[in-house]
């Protein structure tokens, strides 16, 4: 008993000390055109991250222009009035840096990581992207082929690749989350050059963005450079926001999907609260409990002990509006989908009925702290976390309190969340079966 108490005390001491050591210092200001700027000074390594998060994702698309946000992630590497076509990435690579971008249902994020003496290059590139990117038919045609190939690789030619689109279109009936971020080629093909230009002028504006510069910088000099490259960019109009409220899932929705697969699979999807809400953190911890690592509940029970699954996992979609928690398992040879689903349901039921032991919760918290420490060990991770806190948590300062949201989750919170959000009467259930004949 004394040993268990000592272990618990040491664990909490490590958590508390880590949380205090990981505070991220920053300064922030707004330009007159509405651009919010966050600076983080860290001279640990001679590198700098320059990033811009635009508050636009697939939920901001029209229902006949699905995939625009993701498409722009590609299109805006085409160049600008001052950057020749195809040269955007070469500037960064020649300077010894790396760059990338990503999109989800709520935002599009671009970044460069460069030697700190190339800070001005990064700011110039992002200002060019924001002010006068190449949005023309040549770029549209080029990137459309790139997106087509990405869709083929990730969705059409990948076993179980249709899982997410199949879940989304059943889990949502009104909200734009009902379509995948990559969208549909028929919408991209049908769009005109004017449609693309309108999307760019509407959402790629300073008042819909946050610029983060993190790393080996002098804040005063960096502010002067930010003003030099971004202050002249005109403010955009009022940003149209999606206001659709998806009605609750009032019942269980079951369906069968035939795919080019060899082994059946079972998918369970539950509606969860929006990112940043109190309940989100409890639900996210539940998903980690169920599938994070070989010692997780689903892995131990369904895969190892009962040997009903070849693979099992669960993940949360941390979205601005209510998202999804999805559990997915591929059946072992000879195991029926019904048997696999029953085994998965037993794991969910155990959490709802018996709750989670305190020791298991502490283990989860320790793992989360490690994740936070690792994410904030790189300037690129710090930059993205600062941008996300400002955009979705309502305050940049919450970058330093988000871990606390997880640390304050109790065993009662977990059981209550399991009972409320992992309700078997309010979910989507899909059985994936191998195609037979000409299906």
C-alpha positions in Angstrom: 0.0 0.0 0.0 2.8 2.4 0.9 4.6 1.5 -2.3 1.5 2.3 -4.4 1.0 5.6 -2.5 4.6 6.5 -3.1 4.3 5.7 -6.8 1.1 7.8 -7.1 2.8 10.7 -5.3 5.9 10.5 -7.6 3.7 10.3 -10.7 1.8 13.4 -9.8 4.9 15.3 -8.8 6.4 14.5 -12.3 3.2 15.6 -13.9 3.1 18.9 -12.0 6.7 19.7 -12.6 6.5 18.9 -16.3 3.4 21.0 -16.7 5.2 24.0 -15.1 8.4 23.5 -17.1 6.6 23.4 -20.4 4.9 26.8 -20.2 5.3 28.5 -23.6 6.2 32.1 -23.6 4.8 34.3 -26.3 3.8 37.8 -27.3 1.0 38.7 -29.7 -0.5 41.7 -31.5 -2.9 42.5 -34.3 -2.2 44.4 -37.5 -4.8 47.0 -38.7 -5.9 44.6 -41.5 -7.0 42.0 -38.9 -4.1 39.6 -39.0 -3.3 38.2 -35.6 0.4 37.6 -35.0 2.0 35.4 -32.3 5.8 35.4 -31.6 7.7 32.8 -29.6 11.3 33.3 -28.8 13.5 30.2 -28.3 17.3 30.3 -29.0 17.8 26.6 -28.3 18.6 25.9 -32.0 19.2 28.3 -34.9 16.0 27.6 -36.7 12.6 29.3 -37.1 9.1 28.2 -37.9 6.9 30.5 -39.9 3.3 29.3 -40.1 -0.1 30.6 -41.1 -3.4 29.0 -40.0 -6.4 30.0 -42.0 -9.8 29.5 -40.4 -11.2 27.6 -43.4 -11.8 23.9 -43.8 -14.2 21.6 -45.5 -17.1 22.8 -43.3 -16.9 26.2 -45.1 -17.5 24.7 -48.5 -20.7 24.8 -50.5 -22.4 21.4 -51.0 -21.6 21.5 -54.7 -18.0 22.6 -54.2 -16.8 19.9 -51.8 -13.0 19.6 -51.5 -12.2 23.3 -52.1 -10.3 23.8 -48.8 -8.1 20.8 -49.4 -7.6 21.7 -53.0 -6.3 25.1 -52.0 -3.8 23.5 -49.7 -2.3 22.2 -53.0 -3.1 25.1 -55.3 -1.3 27.7 -53.1 2.1 26.2 -53.7 1.8 27.1 -57.4 3.4 30.5 -56.9 2.4 34.1 -57.0 2.8 37.3 -59.0 6.4 37.4 -57.8 7.1 33.6 -57.5 7.4 31.6 -60.7 5.2 28.6 -61.1 6.6 25.6 -59.2 9.3 27.7 -57.5 7.6 28.2 -54.1 9.0 25.0 -52.6 12.4 25.4 -54.2 13.0 28.7 -52.4 12.7 26.8 -49.1 14.7 23.8 -50.1 17.5 25.9 -51.4 17.6 27.7 -48.1 18.0 24.4 -46.3 14.4 24.3 -44.9 11.3 22.2 -45.1 7.7 23.1 -45.7 4.3 21.5 -45.8 0.6 22.1 -45.3 -2.5 20.2 -44.1 -6.3 20.7 -44.0 -9.1 19.4 -41.9 -12.8 20.2 -41.5 -12.1 23.5 -39.8 -8.7 25.0 -40.9 -5.9 25.0 -43.4 -2.3 25.2 -42.1 0.9 26.2 -43.9 4.4 26.2 -42.5 8.1 26.5 -43.2 11.0 25.6 -40.9 14.1 27.4 -41.9 17.5 28.4 -40.6 16.9 31.5 -38.5 18.9 33.7 -40.9 16.2 32.9 -43.5 13.3 34.3 -41.4 12.6 37.0 -43.9 12.3 34.5 -46.7 9.6 32.6 -44.8 7.7 35.8 -44.1 7.9 36.9 -47.8 6.7 33.5 -49.0 3.7 33.5 -46.7 2.8 37.1 -47.5 2.9 36.2 -51.2 0.6 33.3 -50.6 -1.8 35.6 -48.8 -1.7 38.6 -51.0 -1.6 37.4 -54.6 -1.2 33.7 -55.1 -1.5 32.2 -58.5 -5.2 31.1 -58.7 -5.6 30.5 -62.4 -6.7 27.7 -64.8 -3.2 26.3 -65.4 -2.7 25.8 -61.7 -6.2 24.4 -61.2 -5.7 21.9 -64.0 -2.3 20.8 -62.6 -3.3 20.4 -59.0 -6.6 18.7 -59.9 -4.5 15.8 -61.3 -2.5 15.8 -58.1 -5.7 15.6 -55.9 -7.1 12.9 -58.2 -4.0 10.7 -57.6 -4.2 11.4 -53.9 -7.8 10.3 -53.8 -7.0 7.1 -55.7 -4.2 6.2 -53.3 -5.9 7.1 -50.0 -9.5 6.2 -50.7 -10.2 4.3 -53.9 -7.3 1.8 -54.1 -6.7 1.4 -50.4 -8.3 -1.5 -48.5 -11.0 -0.1 -46.2 -10.1 3.3 -47.7 -13.8 4.2 -48.1 -14.3 3.8 -44.4 -14.3 7.5 -43.5 -16.5 8.7 -46.3 -19.0 5.9 -45.6 -19.2 6.8 -41.9 -19.4 10.5 -42.4 -22.3 10.4 -44.9 -24.3 8.4 -42.3 -23.2 10.2 -39.2 -24.2 13.6 -40.5 -27.2 14.5 -42.6 -27.1 18.4 -42.6 -23.6 19.5 -41.5 -20.8 19.8 -44.0 -18.8 17.3 -41.9 -20.8 14.8 -43.9 -18.2 14.8 -46.7 -14.5 14.0 -46.4 -11.9 16.8 -46.6 -10.6 15.6 -49.9 -14.0 16.2 -51.4 -15.3 14.8 -54.7 -13.8 15.2 -58.1 -17.1 16.0 -59.8 -17.3 19.2 -57.8 -13.7 20.2 -58.5 -14.2 19.4 -62.3 -17.5 21.4 -62.4 -16.0 24.5 -60.7 -14.9 27.5 -62.8 -11.8 29.6 -62.5 -14.1 32.3 -61.0 -15.3 29.9 -58.3 -11.7 29.3 -57.2 -10.9 33.0 -57.2 -13.9 33.8 -55.1 -13.0 31.2 -52.5 -9.5 32.6 -52.3 -10.6 36.2 -52.0 -13.2 35.2 -49.3 -11.1 33.1 -47.0 -7.4 33.8 -47.7 -7.4 37.2 -46.1 -5.6 38.6 -43.0 -8.7 38.8 -40.9 -9.2 35.1 -41.3 -5.7 34.0 -40.3 -3.1 33.8 -37.6 0.6 34.1 -38.3 3.0 32.4 -35.8 6.7 32.9 -35.9 8.5 30.6 -33.4 12.2 29.9 -32.7 15.5 31.8 -32.8 14.1 35.3 -33.3 14.4 38.8 -32.0 10.8 39.7 -31.3 11.2 43.5 -32.0 13.0 42.9 -35.2 10.6 40.2 -36.2 7.6 42.5 -35.6 9.2 45.0 -37.9 9.6 42.3 -40.6 6.0 41.2 -40.1 4.7 44.7 -40.6 6.9 45.1 -43.7 5.5 42.1 -45.5 1.9 41.8 -44.1 0.7 45.3 -43.2 -0.1 46.3 -46.8 -2.3 43.3 -47.5 -5.9 44.5 -47.6 -8.4 43.3 -45.1 -11.0 41.0 -46.4 -14.8 41.2 -46.0 -16.9 39.6 -43.3 -16.0 35.9 -43.2 -19.1 33.7 -43.8 -19.3 31.0 -41.1 -21.1 27.7 -41.2 -24.1 27.9 -38.8 -25.6 24.5 -39.4 -26.4 22.6 -36.2 -26.5 18.9 -36.8 -29.4 17.2 -35.1 -28.5 14.5 -32.5 -28.2 10.9 -33.6 -31.5 9.7 -32.2 -31.1 6.0 -33.1 -28.6 3.4 -34.2 -27.9 3.4 -37.9 -26.7 0.1 -39.3 -25.5 -0.7 -42.8 -23.3 -3.1 -44.8 -20.5 -1.9 -47.1 -19.0 -4.2 -49.7 -15.4 -3.4 -50.6 -12.3 -5.0 -52.3 -11.1 -6.6 -49.1 -10.2 -10.1 -47.9 -11.3 -9.9 -44.3 -14.5 -8.4 -42.8 -14.3 -5.3 -40.6 -16.6 -3.6 -38.1 -16.8 0.2 -37.6 -18.5 1.9 -34.7 -19.0 5.7 -34.8 -20.3 7.9 -32.0 -21.0 11.6 -32.0 -18.8 13.5 -29.6 -18.6 17.1 -28.3 -16.6 19.8 -30.1 -12.9 20.4 -29.5 -12.1 22.5 -26.5 -15.3 21.7 -24.5 -14.9 20.0 -21.2 -16.4 16.7 -22.3 -14.2 16.5 -25.3 -11.2 15.8 -23.1 -12.9 13.0 -21.3 -14.0 11.4 -24.5 -10.6 11.7 -26.0 -9.1 10.0 -23.0 -11.6 7.2 -23.3 -10.5 6.6 -26.9 -6.9 6.4 -25.7 -7.9 4.0 -23.0 -9.6 1.8 -25.6 -6.9 1.7 -28.3 -3.7 3.6 -27.5 -1.0 1.0 -27.5 -0.8 -2.8 -27.1 -2.1 -2.6 -23.5 -5.3 -0.7 -24.4 -8.6 -2.3 -23.7 -9.7 -3.2 -27.2 -6.3 -4.6 -28.1 -6.0 -6.7 -25.0 -9.5 -8.1 -25.0 -10.6 -8.3 -28.7 -7.2 -8.9 -30.3 -5.0 -10.7 -27.8 -7.3 -12.5 -25.4 -10.2 -13.4 -27.7 -8.2 -13.3 -30.9 -11.2 -12.0 -32.9 -9.4 -9.2 -34.5 -6.3 -8.9 -36.6 -6.2 -5.1 -36.0 -8.3 -2.8 -33.7 -8.1 0.9 -33.1 -10.1 3.9 -32.1 -9.6 7.6 -32.7 -11.2 11.0 -32.1 -11.9 13.8 -34.6 -11.2 17.0 -32.7 -13.5 19.3 -34.6 -14.8 22.7 -33.9 -18.4 21.5 -34.1 -19.4 18.1 -32.6 -17.2 15.5 -34.2 -16.9 11.7 -34.1 -15.2 8.9 -32.2 -14.6 5.9 -34.4 -13.6 2.4 -33.4 -12.5 0.1 -36.2 -11.5 -3.6 -36.2 -10.5 -6.1 -38.9 -11.7 -9.6 -38.2 -9.4 -12.5 -37.9 -9.9 -15.4 -40.3 -13.1 -17.2 -39.7 -14.5 -14.6 -37.3 -17.9 -13.2 -38.3 -18.7 -9.4 -38.1 -21.4 -10.1 -35.6 -19.0 -11.9 -33.3 -16.4 -9.2 -33.7 -19.0 -6.4 -33.0 -20.2 -8.3 -29.9 -16.6 -8.5 -28.5 -16.1 -4.7 -29.2 -19.4 -3.9 -27.5 -18.4 -5.8 -24.4 -15.4 -3.5 -24.0 -17.5 -0.3 -24.3 -20.1 -1.8 -22.0 -17.5 -2.5 -19.3 -16.4 1.1 -19.3 -20.0 2.4 -19.1 -21.0 0.0 -16.3 -17.8 -0.4 -14.2 -15.9 2.8 -15.0 -12.1 3.1 -15.1 -9.7 2.4 -12.2 -7.7 5.3 -10.9 -4.4 3.6 -11.7 -5.4 3.3 -15.3 -6.4 6.9 -15.5 -3.0 8.0 -14.0 -1.3 5.9 -16.7 -3.3 7.7 -19.4 -2.4 11.1 -17.9 1.3 10.2 -17.8 1.2 9.2 -21.5 -0.6 12.4 -22.4 2.1 14.5 -20.6 4.8 12.8 -22.7 2.8 13.6 -25.8 2.6 17.3 -24.9 6.3 17.5 -24.0 7.3 15.9 -27.3 4.9 18.2 -29.3 6.4 21.2 -27.6 10.0 20.1 -28.0 10.1 21.4 -31.6 9.5 24.9 -32.7 7.2 23.5 -35.5 5.0 21.9 -32.8 4.9 25.0 -30.7 3.9 27.1 -33.7 1.0 24.9 -34.5 -0.2 24.6 -30.9 -0.1 28.4 -30.5 -2.1 28.8 -33.7 -4.7 26.2 -32.7 -5.1 27.7 -29.2 -5.8 31.1 -30.7 -8.2 29.8 -33.4 -10.2 27.2 -31.5 -9.8 27.6 -27.8 -10.6 31.3 -27.7 -7.2 32.5 -26.3 -3.6 31.9 -27.2 -2.8 31.6 -23.5 -4.8 28.3 -23.4 -1.9 26.7 -25.1 -0.5 26.5 -21.5 -3.6 25.2 -19.9 -4.9 22.6 -22.3 -2.9 19.8 -20.6 -4.7 20.8 -17.4 -8.0 19.9 -19.0 -6.8 16.3 -19.4 -5.2 16.3 -15.9 -8.5 17.4 -14.3 -10.5 14.5 -15.8 -11.7 12.2 -13.1 -12.8 8.5 -13.2 -16.4 9.8 -12.7 -16.0 12.0 -15.7 -14.8 9.1 -17.8 -17.7 6.9 -16.8 -20.3 9.7 -17.3 -18.8 10.4 -20.8 -18.9 6.7 -21.7 -22.5 6.5 -20.7 -23.6 9.6 -22.5 -21.5 9.6 -25.7 -20.8 5.9 -26.3 -24.5 5.0 -26.2 -25.2 1.9 -28.4 -28.6 3.2 -29.2 -27.1 6.4 -30.8 -24.4 5.5 -33.2 -23.4 4.3 -36.7 -22.5 0.7 -37.2 -20.9 -0.5 -40.5 -20.0 -4.1 -41.4 -17.4 -4.2 -44.1 -17.7 -7.4 -46.2 -15.6 -8.6 -49.2 -17.2 -8.1 -52.6 -18.8 -11.2 -54.1 -19.1 -11.6 -57.9 -19.8 -8.4 -59.7 -20.8 -6.3 -56.7 
